[in-house]
Amino acid sequence: MDFNLSKEQELLRDGLSKFLASRYDLEASRTAAKSGAGWQPDIWTGFANELGILGAALPEDVGGIGGGPVEVMVIAEALGHALVVEPYVDTAVVAAGLLRRAGGELASALLERIVDGTAIVALAATEATSGHNWSEVATTAERDGEDWVLRGSKIVVAAGPLATHLLVTARTPSGISLFAVDFDSATDALTAHHYRTIDDRRASDLTFDGLRLPGSALLGDEGKAWPSLAQACDEGAAAVCSEAVGCMRKVVADTVEYAKQRQQFGQPIGSFQALQHRMVDMYMELEQAVSAVYLAVLNLDADADERALAVSAAKATIGRAARFIGQQSVQLHGGMGMTEELAIGHYFKRLTALQYEYGTTDHHVTRYAELTKA
């Protein structure tokens, strides 16, 4: 597949890559992830004020650049290459996409704050009984005068501990609706359990026990949120696929370099034909993954079925490639591959987690099969 970036997209990629190379130290990032707030706020501020990437795919009327899926792909891949833990996909892609499609004063105000880096918005859509299927919503929102009263629970809310605002899915009499919750001003009716995930990200389990929200908290039309949620899930899947490509590029390059340096029987292990074959197989998996991501990105604006087909093909391909490349890289590094000192172990954990975000590999294989059956 021939895919060329525009000059502006190349500048975006090169500027972000230079920023991350000079400012994003892996050891400092892991230290921040394992202690304190779990992220580096100054990096997020740099994303907003120095690079402008938080608004790269948002319209100009909220301070964005007016880009689209290709800009998101470029950014996500660069962030994956540097193993960035800050919640770009969660906030600037998934939540921002939902807000942009919902429209209204509250949504526009939150989008402006996302662009300038003062708001981190997380989507709370997953429930204990729903898994990755966001359409199975047991959380309810009932009218009480002019207000809404929220009851239910959400699990594994990515970036929840960092969030200033939540977007919560709830079932109303008209169907699935979306509500904005100001995390900072929430009452005791909102209980949050925060934790660190295996890949050094942060997530939350939330319980809403009669949380009262103003009428203006409803985003978009009541009961009409599902099409936008389905699109947000596909956009998130495409973005994490791009992130995975960045991770895999780094892993393959580091593994090849290690094989050139590691000596066994008086010669580099990279000179052994059996190991060369493994590294070639890793490279082939990477190239297939890259092409699958291009297909998904170029179809994000297509109709729902065509979009879903391309995204599921990419997610399934990425799932296979991430598993293969991650496992091979660890094995080729030997016991060192899983130590905290080497970057490979951290990338392996992230590649493992990425296989489950926005639908598992098995889920997307099944969805692809259903969409293509006669």
RODO-2510 file (C-alpha; in nm, 4 decimals, decimal comma):
residues 374
     n   res          X          Y          Z
     1     m     0,0000     0,0000     0,0000
     2     d     0,1402     0,3385    -0,1002
     3     f     0,0655     0,5878     0,1750
     4     n     0,2389     0,9249     0,1773
     5     l     0,1998     1,1928     0,4411
     6     s     0,1533     1,5571     0,3506
     7     k     0,4263     1,8063     0,4394
     8     e     0,2176     1,9295     0,7324
     9     q     0,1713     1,5753     0,8636
    10     e     0,5441     1,5084     0,8293
    11     l     0,6172     1,8246     1,0292
    12     l     0,3711     1,7111     1,2954
    13     r     0,5396     1,3708     1,3170
    14     d     0,8934     1,5100     1,3212
    15     g     0,8142     1,7798     1,5785
    16     l     0,6483     1,5335     1,8147
    17     s     0,9273     1,2782     1,7726
    18     k     1,1922     1,5387     1,8572
    19     f     0,9937     1,6556     2,1604
    20     l     0,9628     1,3004     2,2919
    21     a     1,3282     1,2161     2,2202
    22     s     1,4493     1,5164     2,4202
    23     r     1,1830     1,5416     2,6917
    24     y     1,0309     1,1985     2,7464
    25     d     1,2724     0,9807     2,9399
    26     l     1,1518     0,6214     2,9828
    27     e     1,2951     0,5825     3,3316
    28     a     1,1351     0,9075     3,4491
    29     s     0,8080     0,8031     3,2885
    30     r     0,8060     0,4642     3,4652
    31     t     0,8893     0,6312     3,7963
    32     a     0,5995     0,8723     3,7531
    33     a     0,3682     0,5880     3,6495
    34     k     0,4481     0,3814     3,9567
    35     s     0,4204     0,6594     4,2123
    36     g     0,2274     0,9777     4,2794
    37     a    -0,0271     1,0862     4,0221
    38     g     0,0843     0,8286     3,7667
    39     w     0,1740     1,0716     3,4889
    40     q     0,3777     1,3858     3,4079
    41     p     0,1544     1,6955     3,3957
    42     d     0,4320     1,9059     3,2427
    43     i     0,4435     1,6706     2,9436
    44     w     0,0679     1,7088     2,8970
    45     t     0,1076     2,0869     2,9114
    46     g     0,3782     2,0596     2,6469
    47     f     0,1468     1,8552     2,4269
    48     a    -0,1107     2,1326     2,4510
    49     n     0,0916     2,4539     2,4455
    50     e     0,4123     2,3666     2,2618
    51     l     0,2927     2,1068     2,0109
    52     g    -0,0834     2,1574     1,9895
    53     i    -0,1424     1,7857     1,9387
    54     l    -0,4390     1,7670     2,1769
    55     g    -0,6419     1,9634     1,9225
    56     a    -0,4846     1,8223     1,6079
    57     a    -0,8025     1,6379     1,5073
    58     l    -1,0507     1,8922     1,6471
    59     p    -1,2211     2,1786     1,4610
    60     e    -1,0750     2,5261     1,4604
    61     d    -1,3779     2,6807     1,6331
    62     v    -1,2725     2,5132     1,9600
    63     g    -0,9051     2,5957     1,9127
    64     g    -0,8084     2,2835     1,7210
    65     i    -0,6063     2,2431     1,4031
    66     g    -0,8831     2,0871     1,1966
    67     g    -0,7066     1,7619     1,1153
    68     g    -0,8531     1,4138     1,1045
    69     p    -0,7798     1,0403     1,1371
    70     v    -0,4403     1,0578     0,9654
    71     e    -0,3167     1,3175     1,2156
    72     v    -0,4369     1,0937     1,5001
    73     m    -0,2516     0,7990     1,3454
    74     v     0,0718     0,9975     1,3195
    75     i     0,0469     1,1185     1,6793
    76     a    -0,0552     0,7833     1,8287
    77     e     0,2279     0,5998     1,6534
    78     a     0,4856     0,8468     1,7841
    79     l     0,3434     0,8183     2,1360
    80     g     0,3549     0,4393     2,1135
    81     h     0,7169     0,4483     1,9991
    82     a     0,8073     0,6462     2,3116
    83     l     0,5735     0,4399     2,5356
    84     v     0,3864     0,7491     2,6552
    85     v     0,1429     0,6828     2,9417
    86     e    -0,0400     1,0164     2,9240
    87     p    -0,4038     0,9625     2,8115
    88     y    -0,3989     1,1018     2,4580
    89     v    -0,6283     0,8395     2,3023
    90     d    -0,8700     0,8386     2,5967
    91     t    -0,9142     1,2160     2,6041
    92     a    -0,8139     1,3724     2,2712
    93     v    -0,9552     1,0958     2,0501
    94     v    -1,2389     0,9033     2,2167
    95     a    -1,3848     1,1592     2,4582
    96     a    -1,3207     1,4512     2,2227
    97     g    -1,4920     1,2685     1,9365
    98     l    -1,8004     1,2064     2,1491
    99     l    -1,8123     1,5697     2,2584
   100     r    -1,7666     1,6991     1,9050
   101     r    -2,0562     1,4913     1,7749
   102     a    -2,2801     1,5743     2,0721
   103     g    -2,2492     1,9506     2,0259
   104     g    -2,3873     2,2136     2,2599
   105     e    -2,2356     2,4691     2,4965
   106     l    -2,1050     2,2216     2,7534
   107     a    -1,9437     2,0020     2,4902
   108     s    -1,7775     2,3004     2,3215
   109     a    -1,6470     2,4300     2,6546
   110     l    -1,4961     2,0911     2,7386
   111     l    -1,3397     2,0632     2,3929
   112     e    -1,1722     2,4011     2,4372
   113     r    -1,0319     2,2846     2,7707
   114     i    -0,9080     1,9597     2,6163
   115     v    -0,7241     2,1575     2,3498
   116     d    -0,5537     2,3870     2,6019
   117     g    -0,4679     2,0963     2,8307
   118     t    -0,6725     2,2035     3,1332
   119     a    -0,9262     1,9179     3,1148
   120     i    -0,8747     1,5442     3,0969
   121     v    -1,1978     1,3711     3,0005
   122     a    -1,2434     0,9948     3,0410
   123     l    -1,5202     0,7753     2,9051
   124     a    -1,6962     0,5476     3,1556
   125     a    -1,8725     0,2900     2,9368
   126     t    -1,7600    -0,0569     3,0455
   127     e    -1,9627    -0,2503     3,3027
   128     a    -1,8936    -0,5765     3,4844
   129     t    -2,1545    -0,7651     3,2824
   130     s    -2,0929    -0,5976     2,9467
   131     g    -1,7220    -0,6490     2,8872
   132     h    -1,6209    -0,4683     2,5694
   133     n    -1,9821    -0,4363     2,4504
   134     w    -2,0722    -0,0771     2,5295
   135     s    -2,4299    -0,1288     2,4120
   136     e    -2,5088    -0,3394     2,7209
   137     v    -2,5805    -0,0622     2,9704
   138     a    -2,7276    -0,1371     3,3131
   139     t    -2,6444     0,2042     3,4643
   140     t    -2,9583     0,4184     3,4697
   141     a    -3,0381     0,7880     3,4624
   142     e    -3,3818     0,8999     3,5800
   143     r    -3,5446     1,2400     3,5686
   144     d    -3,6101     1,4176     3,8964
   145     g    -3,7532     1,7576     3,8114
   146     e    -3,4958     1,9369     3,5991
   147     d    -3,2147     1,7086     3,7163
   148     w    -3,0940     1,3604     3,6308
   149     v    -3,0163     1,0972     3,8950
   150     l    -2,7475     0,8450     3,8032
   151     r    -2,7325     0,4920     3,9494
   152     g    -2,5036     0,2048     3,8565
   153     s    -2,1350     0,1216     3,8197
   154     k    -1,8531     0,1240     3,5653
   155     i    -1,5264    -0,0692     3,5630
   156     v    -1,1789    -0,0175     3,4175
   157     v    -1,2352     0,3475     3,3293
   158     a    -0,9073     0,4277     3,1530
   159     a    -0,7443     0,7495     3,2818
   160     g    -1,0152     0,7777     3,5489
   161     p    -0,7712     0,8767     3,8271
   162     l    -0,6338     1,1587     3,6092
   163     a    -0,9696     1,2853     3,4837
   164     t    -1,1269     1,6188     3,5609
   165     h    -1,4475     1,5113     3,3841
   166     l    -1,6231     1,1878     3,2961
   167     l    -1,8487     1,0947     3,0083
   168     v    -2,0873     0,8335     3,1468
   169     t    -2,3188     0,6088     2,9481
   170     a    -2,6566     0,5420     3,1093
   171     r    -2,9887     0,3978     3,0060
   172     t    -3,2812     0,6398     3,0023
   173     p    -3,6428     0,5691     2,8982
   174     s    -3,5496     0,6563     2,5387
   175     g    -3,2362     0,4417     2,5173
   176     i    -2,8639     0,4880     2,5755
   177     s    -2,7662     0,8433     2,6682
   178     l    -2,4389     1,0177     2,7476
   179     f    -2,3793     1,2438     3,0469
   180     a    -2,0943     1,4732     3,1469
   181     v    -1,9826     1,4526     3,5091
   182     d    -1,7500     1,7048     3,6712
   183     f    -1,5221     1,4709     3,8651
   184     d    -1,3778     1,7479     4,0793
   185     s    -1,7165     1,8599     4,2139
   186     a    -1,8813     1,5164     4,2436
   187     t    -2,0473     1,4359     4,5763
   188     d    -2,0265     1,1288     4,7971
   189     a    -2,2782     0,9706     4,5601
   190     l    -1,9808     0,8959     4,3342
   191     t    -1,7346     0,6415     4,4735
   192     a    -1,4099     0,5750     4,2886
   193     h    -1,1515     0,3018     4,3322
   194     h    -0,8287     0,3932     4,1523
   195     y    -0,5505     0,1519     4,0573
   196     r    -0,2491     0,0972     3,8328
   197     t    -0,2797    -0,1461     3,5425
   198     i    -0,0234    -0,4026     3,4283
   199     d     0,1077    -0,1645     3,1620
   200     d     0,1624     0,1235     3,4078
   201     r    -0,1537     0,3111     3,3124
   202     r    -0,4182     0,4286     3,5592
   203     a    -0,7821     0,3188     3,5707
   204     s    -1,0850     0,3411     3,8001
   205     d    -1,3890     0,1447     3,9063
   206     l    -1,6815     0,3802     3,9715
   207     t    -2,0100     0,3503     4,1593
   208     f    -2,2958     0,6012     4,1156
   209     d    -2,5359     0,5877     4,4069
   210     g    -2,7960     0,8473     4,3198
   211     l    -2,5531     1,1021     4,1754
   212     r    -2,7532     1,4136     4,0906
   213     l    -2,6681     1,5926     3,7681
   214     p    -2,8122     1,9113     3,6196
   215     g    -3,0266     1,8835     3,3084
   216     s    -2,7462     2,0385     3,1057
   217     a    -2,5250     1,7342     3,1796
   218     l    -2,7061     1,5387     2,9068
   219     l    -2,4915     1,5443     2,5927
   220     g    -2,6766     1,5302     2,2642
   221     d    -3,0277     1,3923     2,2341
   222     e    -3,1655     1,1614     2,4989
   223     g    -3,1484     0,7958     2,3987
   224     k    -2,9534     0,8659     2,0772
   225     a    -2,5958     0,8155     2,1955
   226     w    -2,5266     0,4675     2,0573
   227     p    -2,4204     0,5564     1,6991
   228     s    -2,1678     0,8055     1,8351
   229     l    -2,0441     0,5532     2,0943
   230     a    -1,9994     0,2869     1,8265
   231     q    -1,7970     0,5329     1,6192
   232     a    -1,5922     0,6351     1,9242
   233     c    -1,5088     0,2709     1,9932
   234     d    -1,3862     0,2250     1,6353
   235     e    -1,1881     0,5497     1,6502
   236     g    -1,0294     0,4388     1,9761
   237     a    -0,9476     0,0974     1,8290
   238     a    -0,7818     0,2550     1,5244
   239     a    -0,5817     0,4887     1,7474
   240     v    -0,4504     0,2125     1,9747
   241     c    -0,3661     0,0104     1,6635
   242     s    -0,1510     0,3042     1,5524
   243     e     0,0015     0,3185     1,8989
   244     a     0,0790    -0,0531     1,8770
   245     v     0,2613     0,0023     1,5460
   246     g     0,4830     0,2589     1,7174
   247     c     0,5525     0,0147     2,0009
   248     m     0,6317    -0,2684     1,7591
   249     r     0,8660    -0,0541     1,5494
   250     k     1,0669     0,0196     1,8627
   251     v     1,0634    -0,3428     1,9798
   252     v     1,1782    -0,4809     1,6438
   253     a     1,4565    -0,2210     1,6154
   254     d     1,5792    -0,2857     1,9720
   255     t     1,5713    -0,6621     1,9204
   256     v     1,7761    -0,6427     1,5995
   257     e     2,0283    -0,4150     1,7698
   258     y     2,0548    -0,6481     2,0693
   259     a     2,1112    -0,9460     1,8387
   260     k     2,4045    -0,7618     1,6804
   261     q     2,5687    -0,7042     2,0187
   262     r     2,4904    -1,0169     2,2236
   263     q     2,7723    -1,2690     2,1892
   264     q     2,7332    -1,6472     2,2058
   265     f     2,9922    -1,9061     2,1001
   266     g     3,2229    -1,6194     2,0125
   267     q     2,9919    -1,4444     1,7657
   268     p     2,6826    -1,2214     1,7657
   269     i     2,3586    -1,4182     1,8022
   270     g     2,2261    -1,2162     1,5088
   271     s     2,4563    -1,4168     1,2825
   272     f     2,2639    -1,7386     1,3550
   273     q     2,0284    -1,8178     1,0704
   274     a     1,7493    -1,9503     1,2942
   275     l     1,7358    -1,6199     1,4838
   276     q     1,7558    -1,4195     1,1612
   277     h     1,4452    -1,6038     1,0433
   278     r     1,2649    -1,5076     1,3637
   279     m     1,3497    -1,1424     1,3192
   280     v     1,2369    -1,1525     0,9560
   281     d     0,9059    -1,2991     1,0719
   282     m     0,8756    -1,0153     1,3254
   283     y     0,9368    -0,7607     1,0502
   284     m     0,6762    -0,9220     0,8240
   285     e     0,4161    -0,9140     1,1024
   286     l     0,4953    -0,5465     1,1566
   287     e     0,4526    -0,4591     0,7893
   288     q     0,1183    -0,6393     0,7712
   289     a     0,0069    -0,4502     1,0810
   290     v     0,1070    -0,1165     0,9259
   291     s    -0,0993    -0,1850     0,6132
   292     a    -0,3991    -0,2932     0,8222
   293     v    -0,3818     0,0301     1,0217
   294     y    -0,3745     0,2363     0,7018
   295     l    -0,6875     0,0541     0,5856
   296     a    -0,8671     0,1279     0,9127
   297     v    -0,7633     0,4932     0,9259
   298     l    -0,8718     0,5593     0,5679
   299     n    -1,2163     0,4092     0,6396
   300     l    -1,2995     0,5849     0,9664
   301     d    -1,5218     0,8313     0,7800
   302     a    -1,6983     0,5580     0,5798
   303     d    -2,0435     0,4205     0,6601
   304     a    -2,0791     0,2210     0,9834
   305     d    -2,0439    -0,1303     0,8386
   306     e    -1,7496    -0,0456     0,6145
   307     r    -1,5784     0,1341     0,9021
   308     a    -1,6378    -0,1580     1,1376
   309     l    -1,5064    -0,4071     0,8825
   310     a    -1,1802    -0,2176     0,8312
   311     v    -1,1285    -0,1519     1,2025
   312     s    -1,1921    -0,5146     1,2988
   313     a    -0,9486    -0,6330     1,0310
   314     a    -0,6855    -0,3974     1,1715
   315     k    -0,7500    -0,4842     1,5354
   316     a    -0,7333    -0,8576     1,4652
   317     t    -0,4126    -0,8150     1,2647
   318     i    -0,2589    -0,5955     1,5330
   319     g    -0,3581    -0,8436     1,8037
   320     r    -0,1757    -1,1255     1,6267
   321     a     0,1275    -0,9126     1,5441
   322     a     0,1582    -0,7619     1,8922
   323     r     0,1461    -1,1044     2,0526
   324     f     0,4027    -1,2534     1,8143
   325     i     0,6454    -0,9617     1,8152
   326     g     0,6196    -0,9121     2,1902
   327     q     0,6837    -1,2767     2,2715
   328     q     0,9653    -1,3160     2,0195
   329     s     1,1415    -1,0025     2,1401
   330     v     1,1334    -1,1182     2,5014
   331     q     1,2619    -1,4641     2,4090
   332     l     1,5422    -1,3254     2,1929
   333     h     1,6502    -1,1068     2,4838
   334     g     1,6461    -1,4058     2,7169
   335     g     1,5796    -1,3485     3,0867
   336     m     1,6763    -0,9821     3,0443
   337     g     1,3631    -0,9278     2,8393
   338     m     1,1336    -0,9145     3,1420
   339     t     1,3494    -0,7044     3,3729
   340     e     1,2606    -0,3504     3,4774
   341     e     1,5968    -0,2267     3,3504
   342     l     1,5310    -0,3029     2,9846
   343     a     1,2680    -0,1198     2,7836
   344     i     1,1576    -0,4426     2,6117
   345     g     0,9696    -0,5683     2,9167
   346     h     0,7703    -0,2448     2,9447
   347     y     0,6830    -0,2498     2,5747
   348     f     0,5796    -0,6154     2,6011
   349     k     0,3322    -0,5318     2,8787
   350     r     0,1828    -0,2474     2,6770
   351     l     0,1530    -0,4606     2,3638
   352     t    -0,0246    -0,7257     2,5711
   353     a    -0,2711    -0,4721     2,7117
   354     l    -0,3366    -0,3191     2,3697
   355     q    -0,4731    -0,6533     2,2499
   356     y    -0,7699    -0,6069     2,4848
   357     e    -0,8493    -0,2361     2,4492
   358     y    -1,1586    -0,1414     2,2456
   359     g    -1,2428    -0,5055     2,1857
   360     t    -1,0304    -0,8178     2,2097
   361     t    -0,8725    -0,9899     1,9126
   362     d    -1,1363    -1,2641     1,9296
   363     h    -1,4171    -1,0070     1,9410
   364     h    -1,2934    -0,8349     1,6264
   365     v    -1,2388    -1,1636     1,4418
   366     t    -1,5990    -1,2553     1,5245
   367     r    -1,7308    -0,9147     1,4195
   368     y    -1,5396    -0,9316     1,0913
   369     a    -1,6847    -1,2755     1,0213
   370     e    -2,0383    -1,1561     1,0943
   371     l    -1,9996    -0,8529     0,8676
   372     t    -1,8675    -1,0591     0,5773
   373     k    -2,0963    -1,3632     0,5918
   374     a    -2,3379    -1,4016     0,3027
***
